Amino acid sequence: MRDRLIFIGQLLFTLLVAAFLVVPAVQSILAGVTVNYFRGIQSGLTLQWVFQVLDLYTGTILLSFVIAFATLAVTLVVGVPAAYALHVREGRLSRIVEEIITLPLAIPGLAIALALLLTYQGFSDFRRSWFFILTGHVIFTMPFMVRSVMAVFASVDIKTLDEGAASLGASPWRRFRDVIVPNAIPGILAGSLMVVTLSLGEFNLTWMLHTPLTKTLPIGLADSYASMRLEVASAYTLIFFVMIIPLLVAMQFFAEKEQKR
Amino acid sequence: MSASEGHGASVRIEACGKTFADGTRALEPATLEIARGETLVLLGPSGCGKTTMLRIIAGLELPDAGGKVLFDGKDMTSIPIERRNVGMVFQSYALFPNMSVSDNIGYGLKIRGVPEKQRAARVAELVALTNISGLENRRIDQLSGGQRQRVALARAVAIRPGILLLDEPLTALDAALRDRLRGELNRLLRALGITAIYVTHDQAEAMELGDRVVVMQKGAIAQIGTPREIYFTPQNRFVAEFIGAANIIEASIENGHLLLPGGRQAIGGDASMPAAVAMIRPETIHVVESGRAPLSGVIDSVSFIGDRQRLVVSGVSGKPLTIDAPNTVQARTGERIGLLISPDAVRLLPLEK
């Protein structure tokens, strides 16, 4: 009987904490499909706000994904070989490079953005294109890719595997393709997951770097909260949510599958 | 596989030393020659430089300036490992977890562009040779330690390397398995007739496998010789004590005899120096009746091992003497016994400072 009371108490507490976190999300989502938020749900449900957002922000949403996957592509192409090189080479220079790559973790996004603006404001074509935001995102997400790949390298003794493949005659490129990358898949997936979500959700840096024509999802969200009805902004949140959740689940799924292997 | 497959290269290393970036001297400059088809064992305690020497021969480390590595007389010093045509078995095996057993064995052939059909035939040949039939499609994490060791060996041999390099290949296995695989490995190396360089800290492995053994200590070569030479005629105290069991006795010499507390022991050969360090192997000491023997002492302890018994006898020399006696000898603790040692069995070692 006493155990049961304790259990019910714990259950209630858990539900309360969960509700504390979930209710605002549910409310925000509901607001996006309510005819008039101030009159409440009895004013009726509608998808008009969702369509309005899609109408206004399709370009922003698409650009956001383009930037996220371009960021992923760059961090993969640069980050994985960099992690390999940093892991295999001992020596002070490697450690210094590793520190430099990791630095953006400690520097506020605003500072990185300011540095980019100061340096490249003269290159107006570059400044105005989405490649400018891409540059910021790559700097910001690179440490996550490099770190998570290096963590896997350390756990599977990639250096000895590399030496093993070399002893069998494989050139550095073949070793990288046949042995290094396949054995780093869990780290690459985990890194990719972080890079894409961070890029999609990044606000600080992007806010500084964007132009009216190069906006990403979070910038559009801030924009809609600032300048439009609350229902429209909430519908925007709903769309953001619907887009990012399947992506997260899919990548989590791959990561788990790989770990079981 | 027939002996005609012998395809070894000869190896020569000249003045190869190794100093690491942090200033540690891992290897004093060493010169060494390994004949085609020979199995050379690098033996020594950990940190003696044996693995560094192997890695220099493999091409995984560069020797310090001035050092040279030659295969069949050709300078390979600056050639990376992937173009040296060596086969290597690593202590941790370094098998690729992302490939099956047969893909691991065939990887070197694939790199060399061997067509799939020939590759499969060669892999099958090695699977049979190393007794791992039935495991071809397994993943590496589904293999036992002994099986992994066989796969690693098959993979290294598949490419018909000029030189086979083995870095403590049996160390990760338990004792019984190690003994069995040692025998198999020995037969395999003989059958292949390949030049092999084998690193170990286990003197039993070195004795069984090596045509010659290089005993190393603190980054330098202490002695090079056949297993018999290093066992019977060690050149210094380190080699004598590292290889097998040894009684090391310090004594003065008079008229061709060692003067010991327990009597006088005749020595062979040149005995003109006033004092010496002598080595006597436990199995060369014979137990006899105490009355007629030139040496005598008192038994401290008797350990029955099975095929023999080990006695510790005090009062003969400064330190208690270890004796391996036949298991039929009657010996009791506290008993006084006589000892007989052939003059040939006493090996004089240089005095150390």
Interface residues (C-beta under 8 A of the other chain):
Chain A: E90 G91 V156 D157 T160 L161 E163 G164 A165 A166 S167 L168 G169 A170 S171 R174 D178 V179 P182 N183
Chain B: A21 A58 L60 P80 I81 E82 R83 N85 V86 G87 M88 F90 S92 Y93 A94 L95 F96 P97 N98 Y107 G108 I111 R112 R155 A156 I159 L165
